[in-house]
């Protein structure tokens, strides 16, 4: 494979790496309880994804300001206060569109205020963290979480309830057991394995690119000597 082809391949898969192989949801295990316990319907996936978008992005904006203007010891308090307030606002907003879903999700709606991804990233910001890369990374993390939520919810709702978005559909095989949290553990386990395989593949591409670059540089040096 030529160096240019390797680069094009890596460029096409850069977004995939950001969403999955480098996702804090899969690689660090943050927010796994939401994926395991609540990914039972597409409507639940939509509600939690929208809530995380509001909570995570809003808290990261506050965290950027707190990192510059607040003492280090006060930053976690400011960040948690911001995420809690944003959770309350998001819940009121979601009630207008997903009232039944919000009620069924129960405590998980409130736990989003202290979800692991938001707290970890907001409290680890450096004083001089550049805003745009931080917010871009935060948005990709939300997108990655949402993609995983919808992926899991699609199969669990289809096979477990025989519905999609709450509407009955034809199901070739009904498996109510996929709705229990244990099955969520199994599916997330397969996703974790897939993310590790993707990581190894991207690492192999990086090493191959480096080897090709060094080989080309060596050929150029030999030509110069000759």
N, C-alpha and C positions, 0 to 999 in steps of 0.2 A: 504494500500500500504506500503510495507516495505521500510525502509530507503534507502537500496541499489537501489531499483527500482526508487525511487524519484531522487536519484543522477544521475542515468543513463539517466532518462528522461530529467533532467535539462541540462546534458552535451550535449545531442543530440540537444537541442534547444538553446544552448548558442550562436551558430553562427546566428540563426534566430533572437535572441534578439539583437545581435550586429548590424544586418543589418536593422531591422525594428523597434522593440519596443524601441530601444535606438538610433535609427537613428536621427540625427539632421534634416534631411529632413522632416521627419514626425512629430517628437515630438516637435521640436522647430520651424518648418516651414521654415527652410532655403532652398533656391533654389526652392521654390514652383512655382515662375513665370515660370521657365523653364519647369516644369512638366505640368503646366496648359496650357501654350500657344504653346509650341513647340512639344508636344508628339503626333504628327499627322501622323508620318510615322516611320517605322523601320530604314530607312536610316538616318533620322534626329536624332533618338535616338542614333544610332551608332556614328554619328559625334559629338554630344554634350557630349556623354560619354567619347569618346577618348580625346576631348578637356579638359574636366574636369580632366581626369587622368593626363594629362601633367601639367595643371595649378595648380591643387591642390597639387599633390605630389611634384612638383618642388618648389612651394612656401613654403610648409612645411619644406623642406630641408633648404631653405634660412632662414626661420623664426627660425629654431633651431640655426643656426649660429648667426643670429641677436640677439637672446635672450641672447647669451653669450658674444657678443663682441660689441653691439651697445647700446647707451643710450636708455632708455625707450621711450623718445619722438621721437626718430628717427626710431624706429622699424616699425610703420605703414607705413611710407614713403618708407622704404626699401622693405617691403612686397608687397605694391601696385605696386612699380616699377618692382619687380620681376614677379608678376602675370601678369602685362601688357605685359612685354617682352615675357613671356611664351605664352600668348594668341596670340601674333603676330606670333610666331614660329609655334604654333599649327594650326593657321589658314592657313598659307602657306602650312603646311603638309597636312591638310585636303583638300585643293583645288585640290591636285593631285588625290584624291579618291572620293570626294563628292562635286565636283564643283557646280553642280546644287543645291544641298542641302544647301551648305554654302551660296550661293546667296539668296536662299529663306528664310533662317533663319535671314538674315539681322542683325539688331542691337543685337540680342541675342548672336551672335558669339562674339561681342565685350564686351557685358555685363558680359560674363564669367570671364573677368579679375577682376571684382569687385563682384563676386558672394558671397552671404552671408556666405556660409559655409567656404570658404577659408579665408575670411577676419576675421571672428569671431575666428576661430581656430588658425590661424597664429598669431593674435595679443594678444591672451590670454595665450600663452605659458609662463611657468615659466622659470626663469634663469637656473635652474638645471633640466629641463624636460628631462627624459631619451629618447634618439632618437628612439630606436626600438619600444617601445610601442606606441609612438606618430605616427610614420610612419605606423605601423600596423593598428592603429585606423583610420588614414587618408585613408588608402587603403580600409578598410572595408566600410567607408563612401562613397567612390567613387563607390564601388561595389553595395552598397545599392541603391544609386541614379540611377545607370545604370539598375539595375533590375526593379526598379519602372518605369523608362523611357521606357524600352522595353515592360513591361507589359501593360502600358497605350497605347503606340504607336501601339501595336499589335491589340488591339480591336478597336482603333479609325481608324486606316488605313483600317482594314478589313471591318468594318461596314460602315465607312464613304466614303471610296474611292473604295472599292471592289478590293483592291490590297494587296499584301504582298511583301515588298522590291521592290515596284514599278511594280510588275508583276501582271497582272489581274488574279483573282481567282473567283471561283463560290461562290456567296454570297446568302444565303437564305433570307436575309432581308437587304436592303440598307437603311441606315440612315445617310444622309449627315449632319444632325444636330450635330452628335457627334464630328465633326471637329471644331466646334466653341468653344472659350475659356470657355463659361458657362458650357458646358458639362465636360470640364476638371476640373472645380471646383467641380462638382458633384462626379466624380470618385475619386478625391483626398480626398473629404470628407469621402467617404466610406473607403478609405485606412487609414485615420486618426482614424476612429472609430475602424477599425480592429487592428491597432497598440495599441490602448488603451486597447482593450480586451485582447490582447496578454500580455501586461504589467501586467494586473490584474491576469492573469493565472500564469505567472511566479512568481509574488509576492505571490500568494497563495501557490505555490509549495515551495517557500523559507520558508514561515511560517510553512508549514506542515513538512518540513525537520527539522526545529528547534524544533517543538513540539515532533517529534519522537526521536530526539537526547536527549532532556531533559527527555522524558519518559524512554528511555533506561538507561540514567545515573542514574535516580531515582531508577530503578530496581536494578542496580549494587550496589548502596549504601545500599539498603535494604538487599541484599544478604550478603554484607560485615558485616552489623550489626548483622544479624542472625548468 
